[in-house]
Amino acid sequence: MRILLFLATNIAVIMLLSLVFNVLGLNGLLQANGVDLDTNALLVYSAVIGFAGSFISLFMSKFMAKKSMAVQVINEPHNSNEQWLVNTIARQAEKAGIGMPEVGIFPSQAPNAFATGWNRNNALVAVSAGLLQHMTQDEVEAVLGHEVAHVANGDMVTLTLIQGVVNTFVIFLSRVIGHVVDRVVFKVERGHGPAFWIVSLIAQFILGILASMIVAWFSRYREYRADFGGAKLAGRHKMISALKRLQQSQNESLPDEMAAFGIAGTKMADLFASHPPLAERIKALENPSRD
């Protein structure tokens, strides 16, 4: 299903961009101005490049998380805390209908946790040593539920598809802008002059910022879903208590590739934040009309 979804998304992006260009008559406009641009070939190139990076990151995510965060995977529990951790995630995974994730602990005193992995049946859920030290067992259970909900919701794959789509748009539009400037403004007749590369890079940077806002918006939406998923797996009052505990803590940022799937976000500007403010997440859970 994930391979089919990947292929379908690629085809849909290419068809959508091609349709937009044809409906708006942009191909004819480019040709009328002497711009010899094969938009169909550029669309295919952009989609391949745009999705390739995202999916390579997804498939390597678990390996990279273990290495970059020095995660100690619990293959055999060595104490009662580790045994409880493994048993809790096993129970939640079964309830959520996913395969048993790998369970690990990473050395950080800041309370945090994350989930990663390319497959909902082959994921990793890791918690910081600080989370286990500074939170009650009920609160840790809620955090684990939040991370298991990320896995069950397929958030890793979905966010990868979203990132691939915006990457495609960024690469395609930046190359179109660079090509137009190269041909129309600098009158380059064959090949590409310096203006193409400079303008393309500038356009890609600017469009990349806008694309980051879109991805961040989707990431914030996912956090509410994961909170409600955690509430169903562990209990609403436990989830609220865990989020309130996080409000009182100094949270240490996770690396970018894991930040979107952590329990706590960073102090970034609202438009670029991967997580909504904790106060808003708590308010959403306290509203009995939401589920």
Residue pairs with C-beta under 8 A, 6 or more apart in sequence:
2 118
2 119
2 157
5 157
5 161
6 51
6 55
6 161
9 51
9 161
9 164
9 165
10 47
10 48
10 51
10 164
13 43
13 47
13 50
13 164
13 165
13 168
13 169
14 43
14 44
14 47
17 39
17 43
17 168
17 169
17 172
18 39
18 40
18 43
20 26
21 27
21 39
26 39
27 39
30 37
30 39
30 180
33 180
33 183
33 184
34 183
34 184
35 179
35 180
35 183
35 184
36 183
37 176
37 179
37 180
39 176
42 172
42 175
42 176
43 172
45 171
46 167
46 168
46 169
46 171
46 172
46 175
47 164
47 168
49 167
49 168
49 171
50 164
50 165
50 166
50 167
50 168
50 169
50 170
50 171
51 164
51 167
51 168
53 167
54 160
54 161
54 163
54 164
54 167
55 160
55 164
57 64
57 160
57 257
58 118
58 156
58 157
58 160
59 118
61 116
61 117
61 118
61 156
61 257
61 258
62 102
62 116
62 117
62 118
62 122
62 123
62 124
64 257
65 71
65 114
65 116
65 124
65 126
65 257
65 258
66 73
66 104
66 124
68 255
68 257
68 258
69 106
69 108
69 114
69 126
69 254
69 255
69 258
70 106
70 107
71 104
71 105
71 106
71 124
71 126
72 104
72 105
72 106
72 107
73 102
73 103
73 104
73 124
74 82
74 85
74 86
74 103
74 104
74 105
77 83
77 85
77 86
81 132
82 105
84 137
85 103
85 105
85 127
85 132
85 140
85 144
86 103
88 140
88 141
88 144
89 100
89 101
89 103
89 125
89 144
89 148
90 100
92 144
92 145
92 148
92 233
92 234
93 99
93 100
93 101
93 148
93 151
95 233
96 148
96 149
96 151
96 152
96 229
96 233
97 152
98 120
98 121
98 123
98 148
98 151
98 152
99 119
99 120
99 121
99 122
99 123
101 115
101 117
101 122
101 123
101 124
101 125
101 148
101 151
102 123
102 124
102 125
103 124
103 125
103 126
104 124
104 125
104 126
104 127
105 126
105 127
105 128
105 129
105 132
106 126
106 127
106 128
106 129
107 128
107 129
108 128
108 129
108 130
108 252
109 128
109 129
109 130
109 133
109 252
110 128
110 130
110 249
110 250
110 251
110 252
111 128
111 130
111 131
111 134
111 135
111 245
111 246
111 249
111 251
111 263
111 264
112 127
112 128
112 130
112 131
112 251
112 252
112 254
112 262
112 263
112 264
113 125
113 126
113 127
113 128
113 131
113 143
113 144
113 146
113 147
113 262
113 263
114 125
114 126
114 147
114 254
114 258
114 259
114 261
114 262
114 263
115 123
115 124
115 125
115 126
115 147
115 148
115 150
115 151
115 156
115 261
116 123
116 124
116 156
116 257
116 258
116 261
117 123
117 124
117 151
117 156
118 156
118 157
120 151
120 152
120 154
120 157
123 151
123 156
125 144
125 147
125 148
125 151
127 140
127 143
127 144
128 252
131 140
131 143
131 263
132 140
134 245
134 249
135 143
135 242
135 245
136 241
136 245
138 234
138 235
138 238
138 241
138 242
139 238
139 241
139 242
139 245
140 242
141 234
141 235
141 238
142 230
142 231
142 234
142 235
142 238
142 239
142 241
142 242
143 230
143 242
143 263
144 230
144 233
144 234
145 229
145 230
145 231
145 232
145 233
145 234
145 238
145 239
146 226
146 227
146 229
146 230
146 239
146 242
146 263
147 226
147 230
147 261
147 263
148 229
148 230
148 233
149 225
149 226
149 227
149 228
149 229
149 230
149 232
149 233
150 156
150 222
150 226
150 229
150 261
152 229
153 222
153 225
153 226
153 229
155 222
155 225
155 226
155 261
156 261
158 222
159 215
159 218
159 219
159 222
159 260
162 214
162 215
162 218
163 215
166 211
166 214
166 215
167 211
169 207
169 211
170 204
170 207
170 208
170 211
171 204
173 203
173 207
174 200
174 201
174 203
174 204
174 207
175 200
177 199
177 200
177 203
178 192
178 195
178 196
178 197
178 198
178 199
178 200
178 203
179 192
179 196
179 200
181 195
181 196
181 199
182 188
182 192
182 193
182 195
182 196
182 199
183 189
185 195
186 193
186 195
188 195
188 196
212 272
213 271
213 272
216 271
216 272
216 273
216 274
217 271
219 260
219 274
219 275
220 273
220 274
220 275
220 276
222 260
223 265
223 274
223 275
223 276
223 281
224 276
224 281
224 284
227 239
227 243
227 281
227 284
227 285
228 284
228 285
228 290
228 291
230 239
230 242
231 238
231 239
231 240
231 285
236 285
239 285
240 282
240 285
240 286
242 263
243 278
243 281
243 282
243 285
244 278
244 282
246 263
246 264
246 278
247 278
247 279
247 282
249 264
251 264
251 265
251 266
253 259
253 266
254 262
259 265
259 266
259 274
260 274
262 274
262 275
264 275
264 278
265 273
265 274
265 275
265 276
266 273
266 274
266 275
268 274
275 281
284 290
